[in-house]
């Protein structure tokens, strides 16, 4: 079904949707570039060759720890937060190889390099979503067929640090926010990262009256209007919404209730399955 897509070279598919920076940049500098690219990750290099990946997920799980709580993003090296070694593919490799890396490691992006190991782009959820949004085959597959269900939900009063723990425990990017059975929105990696970085920014310099992180609640950071689709919507429609909203997941909603989600990993596995 997706044989032709999977056998394309990653050089045909790759995008420039992640900044490429030296690992010795400060965390603040890398996060600033991530924000400019409207993405959630950066490729880090050493002497021009790929060394690691830094994602917002890495940041929220390492900031606020005993080791970092007294530091500031401008005073920490990005290399302290990156994931290494990193899976990457040569630009002449088929997309199929990148998809296998995603599936095996449960990741949503794979950097692309030239023969010398210098990054030339990335295959991420955005490239996969763009491919599937225009795929006739993806138009014939329903969202319910590939979605994952949410193992947990939270309410408006839940603590942000508790949500962070749930994301880690269940390997999630977001969780739905419910109040008296009503779906209000979502809270996840992007929203928690904003809270953390705002806190660290306000914590610098002169003392300010700010709420300690341990008291920040979901209601302070909820995303009220995440991209959603009906269970019977096509995967092509879900992929299109992922691209247009530039959000990491699409929530599948049935009669006003969140019944599942589609992330870049589900898109990768769909193409891999049909290859």
Buried (B, 14 or more C-beta within 10 A) or exposed (E): BBEEBBEEBBBEBBBEBBBBBBBEBBBBBBBBBBEEEEBBBBBBBEEEEBBBBBBBBBBBBBBBEEEBEEEBBBEBBBBBBBBEEBBBBBBEBBBBBBBBBBBEEEBBBBBBBEEEBEBBBBBBBBBBBBBBBEBEBBBEBBBBEBBBEBEEBBEBEBBBBEBBEBBEEEEBBBBBBBBEEEBBBBBBBBBBBBBBBBBBBEBEEEEEEEEEBEEBBBBBBBBEEBBBBBBEBBBBBBBBBBBEBEBBBBBBBEEEEBBBBBBBBBBBBBBBEBB
